[in-house]
Amino acid sequence: MEAFLVSTGIVALAEMGDKTQLLSLVLAARFRQPWPIVMGILVATLANHALAGAAGASVTTVIGPQALRWILGGSFIAMAVWMLIPDKLDEGDADKAPRLGVFGTTLVAFFLAEMGDKTQVATVMLAARYDAWAAVVAGTTLGMMLANAPVVWFGDRVMRRVPIRVVHIVSAVIFAVLGIGAIWY
């Protein structure tokens, strides 16, 4: 249960102001069909985070516990620094033609945008940290949905009320504490 809850919280915070959250806003504004967008985000996130979780879980079979502890600690601290750098959506991403329909366009765009993203890296690290692949993937997916579904449904109203800079700082502190904790213990 700890793996699920920590994964949910970390990814929900890390997603605030992230490029995939901005992509959710752009898709919602462009297509104005929240259900296919939310379903596309869900399927893309499940696929992406399942692969990331599998990569993180397999790392533990190759790297010894001491080395893994230092790598994870350093990675969490690097994530803390990365959280302080705000993401911006590329202007060209919003103008792609929806040949695949709203669901397909969302699925492909979201899956690709998530590649190498903070939340994907966090999923790899969390799966390496906890011996609970399914709980981590379920938690990170729920975190993504908690951060993105309201944006799809409520758009600008949510984005104006959430102090993104404060969320980034809180997220950075959480990642730093996790990193120091991984190294220390």
Sequence and secondary structure as in RCSB ss.txt:
>XXXX:A:sequence
MEAFLVSTGIVALAEMGDKTQLLSLVLAARFRQPWPIVMGILVATLANHALAGAAGASVTTVIGPQALRWILGGS
FIAMAVWMLIPDKLDEGDADKAPRLGVFGTTLVAFFLAEMGDKTQVATVMLAARYDAWAAVVAGTTLGMMLANAP
VVWFGDRVMRRVPIRVVHIVSAVIFAVLGIGAIWY
>XXXX:A:secstr
 HHHHHHHHHHHHHHTT HHHHHHHHHHHHH  HHHHHHHHHHHHHHHHHHHHHHHHHHHHHS HHHHHHHHHHH
HHHHHHHHTS     GGGGG   TTHHHHHHHHHHHHHHTT HHHHHHHHHHHHSS HHHHHHHHHHHHHHHHHH
HHHHTHHHHHHS HHHHHHHHHHHHHHHHHHHHH 
